[in-house]
Amino acid sequence: MQLTDPQIKFFDSTVLKIAPEKRDDYIAQADHLIARLQAKIDAETSFGVKKFIKTGSLVKGTTIKPRDGFPVDIDIAVALDASEASKADLASLHTKIRKLLIAIYPQKLETDFEVQPRTLGIEFRVSGLCVDLVPIIPIPGKSGFAWQPSSEGQPSVETNIQGQLEFLKARRQQDPSYRILVRILKSWRNFKELSQLGSFTIELILAHLLDTKGPPANLEAGITRFFLFLAQSQLKQQIYFKENGLVTTFPNDPVVILDPVNSRNNVTRRITDAERMEIVSEAEQAWEAVSTASHNGFKGETVEFWKGVFGRGFVVE
């Protein structure tokens, strides 16, 4: 039997979606971090902070409750005025900010601060919040655009965080179920431990399906067509958007999904071919399970098929 939208929404609202008051608590914690970090940067570095931009799943409304080792995440872009900074300062930017954070939170373990290729992760174990700080250097004369430096000596990537948020906002306005689908498919990603399939990647694949096929008839159709697209395309089809304009090709990358604000940025460039095949294999199994469930005449057996895709926490009432 097919599951109705109210049944699938029950799973989303009771198991996945964070309550508004809890979301406010996480935002307040992020704001507290911002205030302390700004004061520290102003006092102890050659950088100046132009502004902080909150982004990520918590701001987009697509985050899911922390569980099974998967925390709530928020991204905070730190727009720095680097005009007075030396090249040496820029090269060690992530390390410098990590030292400032350790000074701000001396009670935390140093392992709670992790330097990643282009971000700096902070884990708050008590609240279950993970913050990714994203240092960016605004590009003069290009409103909204900034360079995102690498901690590993790689070339900086041009980005426009507000542009990305506006892109996703336009898709949410086209499809009221968009955020629900993102949360549900992120829960599948987590259950299947497909960490290489980033949240932004899931958002962009859903946006591509929305652009090319229109809004799904219902939530089950939206979930099914996501899995079917991964299975049929084998994730070898390059995805791009009308916002990209001139499209760049990446012949050496196994998976290519273009950043809608920068056609030279493949947001899936770190997915290996082995990881691509793993994602596709899990999507094939998920499509088969949900399709089989839709033709099953018994509610209990139908829900069992869905539990095999989304975990034992999947409930419809």
C-alpha distance (Angstrom), angle and dihedral (degrees) to the residues before:
residue distance angle dihedral
M1 . . .
Q2 3.75 . .
L3 3.79 117.6 .
T4 3.78 116.1 -123.2
D5 3.78 124.4 -127.7
P6 3.85 91.8 -108.5
Q7 3.82 89.8 54.0
I8 3.82 93.7 50.4
K9 3.80 91.4 42.1
F10 3.80 88.4 54.9
F11 3.80 88.9 60.9
D12 3.79 90.8 47.6
S13 3.80 96.6 46.4
T14 3.81 98.4 42.2
V15 3.81 102.5 34.1
L16 3.80 108.4 22.4
K17 3.79 114.9 24.0
I18 3.79 119.1 82.7
A19 3.80 116.3 -127.4
P20 3.84 113.6 -108.9
E21 3.81 93.3 -117.3
K22 3.82 91.5 51.6
R23 3.79 90.3 48.5
D24 3.82 88.4 52.9
D25 3.82 89.3 53.2
Y26 3.81 91.5 53.8
I27 3.81 91.7 47.2
A28 3.81 90.0 50.6
Q29 3.81 90.2 51.5
A30 3.81 89.7 51.5
D31 3.82 90.9 48.8
H32 3.82 89.8 52.0
L33 3.80 89.7 52.6
I34 3.80 90.8 49.1
A35 3.80 93.2 52.7
R36 3.81 93.5 49.2
L37 3.80 93.9 44.7
Q38 3.79 93.9 48.7
A39 3.79 91.1 53.0
K40 3.80 91.4 48.5
I41 3.81 94.7 47.9
D42 3.81 92.1 48.0
A43 3.79 92.1 49.4
E44 3.80 102.0 42.6
T45 3.83 112.3 25.2
S46 3.78 141.0 59.6
F47 3.79 89.0 -121.6
G48 3.77 126.0 93.6
V49 3.79 122.2 -151.4
K50 3.79 113.1 -125.5
K51 3.80 93.9 -177.2
F52 3.79 146.2 -40.3
I53 3.80 119.8 -119.4
K54 3.80 119.2 -160.4
T55 3.77 113.0 -147.8
G56 3.80 139.1 141.5
S57 3.79 130.9 86.8
L58 3.80 96.8 -43.0
V59 3.80 92.0 57.4
K60 3.81 93.7 41.2
G61 3.80 92.1 51.7
T62 3.81 93.2 -120.1
T63 3.79 101.2 106.2
I64 3.79 119.5 116.5
K65 3.79 131.5 -145.1
P66 3.81 115.4 -80.0
R67 3.78 112.2 -100.9
D68 3.79 142.8 140.1
G69 3.79 93.4 17.1
F70 3.82 95.0 -48.1
P71 3.82 109.8 118.2
V72 3.79 130.6 -162.3
D73 3.79 109.1 -92.2
I74 3.77 135.3 -153.2
D75 3.79 128.0 177.2
I76 3.79 120.5 -145.0
A77 3.78 117.8 -167.7
V78 3.81 112.4 -150.3
A79 3.80 107.8 -153.4
L80 3.80 105.2 -156.4
D81 3.76 130.6 -164.4
A82 3.79 99.4 -136.5
S83 3.80 97.1 174.0
E84 3.81 91.9 111.2
A85 3.81 95.6 39.5
S86 3.79 124.7 100.8
K87 3.80 125.1 -128.2
A88 3.79 87.9 -107.0
D89 3.80 89.7 56.8
L90 3.80 91.0 51.5
A91 3.80 92.7 48.0
S92 3.80 91.5 54.9
L93 3.81 95.8 36.3
H94 3.81 97.8 122.7
T95 3.80 93.1 46.0
K96 3.81 91.8 49.7
I97 3.81 92.3 51.7
R98 3.82 90.3 47.2
K99 3.81 89.8 56.0
L100 3.81 90.2 50.4
L101 3.80 91.3 51.0
I102 3.79 92.0 49.7
A103 3.81 88.2 53.1
I104 3.82 90.9 49.3
Y105 3.82 93.2 49.5
P106 3.83 105.6 33.5
Q107 3.81 90.9 159.6
K108 3.82 91.6 64.8
L109 3.80 126.8 84.9
E110 3.79 115.4 -102.9
T111 3.81 87.4 -126.8
D112 3.82 87.4 65.7
F113 3.82 87.1 73.2
E114 3.78 112.2 68.5
V115 3.80 125.6 -176.6
Q116 3.81 109.0 -144.1
P117 3.82 128.5 -175.5
R118 3.81 94.9 -85.0
T119 3.80 105.1 -3.1
L120 3.79 140.7 50.0
G121 3.78 115.6 -129.8
I122 3.80 125.3 -150.2
E123 3.79 123.6 -173.1
F124 3.80 123.1 -156.0
R125 3.80 102.0 -163.8
V126 3.81 98.4 -169.8
S127 3.80 97.4 53.5
G128 3.80 96.6 31.3
L129 3.82 92.8 -124.7
C130 3.79 122.5 141.7
V131 3.79 117.8 -166.1
D132 3.79 123.1 -161.1
L133 3.80 111.3 -160.8
V134 3.79 111.7 -154.3
P135 3.81 113.0 -162.5
I136 3.82 110.8 -152.0
I137 3.80 133.7 177.3
P138 3.84 112.7 -145.7
I139 3.82 114.3 -125.9
P140 3.82 111.9 -126.0
G141 3.80 112.8 -119.7
K142 3.84 94.5 13.9
S143 3.78 107.6 92.8
G144 3.79 112.6 -141.6
F145 3.80 94.9 4.6
A146 3.79 123.6 113.6
W147 3.79 142.0 167.6
Q148 3.79 116.3 -108.9
P149 3.83 106.7 -151.6
S150 3.79 124.0 -145.5
S151 3.80 124.7 -126.2
E152 3.82 89.1 -149.1
G153 3.78 100.3 57.3
Q154 3.81 95.1 -99.3
P155 3.83 120.3 141.0
S156 3.79 115.3 -81.4
V157 3.80 117.1 -101.3
E158 3.79 121.5 -131.6
T159 3.79 112.8 -128.2
N160 3.78 142.6 167.7
I161 3.79 110.4 -157.0
Q162 3.79 95.6 -176.5
G163 3.80 88.6 49.2
Q164 3.80 90.4 54.1
L165 3.81 90.8 49.8
E166 3.81 91.0 50.0
F167 3.82 90.4 49.1
L168 3.79 91.8 54.9
K169 3.80 92.6 42.1
A170 3.81 89.4 57.6
R171 3.82 90.2 53.7
R172 3.81 92.1 48.6
Q173 3.79 88.7 53.5
Q174 3.80 90.2 52.9
D175 3.80 93.9 49.3
P176 3.83 121.7 28.2
S177 3.82 89.2 -163.7
Y178 3.81 93.6 56.8
R179 3.81 96.8 99.7
I180 3.79 92.7 43.9
L181 3.81 90.0 53.2
V182 3.81 90.8 49.5
R183 3.80 92.0 52.4
I184 3.80 93.6 46.2
L185 3.80 93.7 48.3
K186 3.79 91.4 46.4
S187 3.80 87.8 55.2
W188 3.83 88.5 53.3
R189 3.82 89.4 49.1
N190 3.80 90.9 51.4
F191 3.80 94.9 44.8
K192 3.80 91.2 51.2
E193 3.83 91.5 42.9
L194 3.80 94.0 -125.4
S195 3.80 93.9 155.1
Q196 3.81 91.3 162.2
L197 3.83 89.3 67.3
G198 3.79 99.6 83.8
S199 3.79 124.6 -152.7
F200 3.82 91.5 -116.9
T201 3.81 88.9 52.5
I202 3.82 90.9 54.0
E203 3.81 89.7 48.3
L204 3.80 91.8 51.0
I205 3.81 94.7 47.5
L206 3.81 89.6 51.9
A207 3.81 89.3 47.1
H208 3.81 90.1 52.1
L209 3.82 91.3 51.3
L210 3.80 90.2 47.5
D211 3.82 91.5 50.3
T212 3.80 94.7 47.0
K213 3.82 102.0 34.9
G214 3.79 105.8 21.1
P215 3.81 126.0 -126.9
P216 3.82 114.0 -27.5
A217 3.81 117.8 -107.3
N218 3.80 90.6 -119.4
L219 3.80 141.3 -16.5
E220 3.80 95.2 -86.5
A221 3.81 89.6 52.8
G222 3.81 90.4 49.6
I223 3.79 92.0 51.4
T224 3.80 93.6 44.2
R225 3.78 95.7 49.7
F226 3.82 91.0 50.5
F227 3.79 91.1 56.7
L228 3.81 92.1 41.8
F229 3.80 92.0 51.7
L230 3.80 91.8 53.0
A231 3.81 91.0 46.7
Q232 3.81 96.4 47.0
S233 3.81 97.9 39.6
Q234 3.81 92.6 40.9
L235 3.81 81.9 -145.1
K236 3.80 88.3 -78.8
Q237 3.80 95.5 113.7
Q238 3.79 112.6 99.3
I239 3.79 110.2 -124.5
Y240 3.78 121.0 -149.2
F241 3.79 137.2 153.7
K242 3.78 139.8 -134.4
E243 3.81 87.2 -106.7
N244 3.80 90.1 63.8
G245 3.79 96.4 70.8
L246 3.80 105.7 -177.0
V247 3.81 107.2 35.5
T248 3.80 121.8 -138.2
T249 3.80 121.5 -151.3
F250 3.80 125.7 -139.5
P251 3.82 105.9 -163.5
N252 3.81 94.4 175.4
D253 3.82 97.7 51.2
P254 3.84 117.0 91.4
V255 3.82 92.1 -148.3
V256 3.81 124.3 31.0
I257 3.80 123.5 -169.5
L258 3.79 114.0 156.3
D259 3.76 123.8 -135.4
P260 3.83 103.0 -116.1
V261 3.83 90.8 -135.1
N262 3.82 96.6 45.7
S263 3.80 122.2 34.0
R264 3.81 90.5 -167.4
N265 3.81 91.4 62.1
N266 3.80 118.3 83.5
V267 3.81 102.8 -163.9
T268 3.84 91.1 -162.0
R269 3.80 96.2 50.3
R270 3.82 92.4 119.9
I271 3.82 95.1 57.2
T272 3.80 108.5 106.1
D273 3.78 123.9 -146.1
A274 3.81 90.5 -108.2
E275 3.81 89.9 53.1
R276 3.81 90.4 47.5
M277 3.79 90.3 55.2
E278 3.80 91.5 47.7
I279 3.82 91.8 52.7
V280 3.81 91.3 47.3
S281 3.80 92.3 48.3
E282 3.81 92.4 52.1
A283 3.82 90.8 46.2
E284 3.80 91.1 52.0
Q285 3.80 90.8 52.0
A286 3.81 91.1 46.5
W287 3.81 92.5 50.7
E288 3.79 91.5 49.2
A289 3.82 92.0 49.2
V290 3.81 95.7 48.0
S291 3.81 91.9 43.5
T292 3.80 91.2 50.2
A293 3.80 90.1 47.5
S294 3.80 91.6 53.8
H295 3.82 90.3 58.9
N296 3.80 94.3 45.6
G297 3.79 116.2 105.9
F298 3.78 98.1 -151.1
K299 3.79 124.3 76.9
G300 3.81 96.0 -148.6
E301 3.80 93.8 51.9
T302 3.81 90.8 44.2
V303 3.81 91.5 55.2
E304 3.83 90.0 47.6
F305 3.80 89.9 58.6
W306 3.80 89.4 51.9
K307 3.79 91.1 48.4
G308 3.80 87.9 57.7
V309 3.81 87.8 59.3
F310 3.80 102.0 38.3
G311 3.78 104.4 22.8
R312 3.80 136.7 -104.5
G313 3.79 90.2 -62.6
F314 3.80 91.3 71.0
V315 3.82 107.9 115.7
V316 3.80 133.6 164.0
E317 3.80 100.2 -167.4
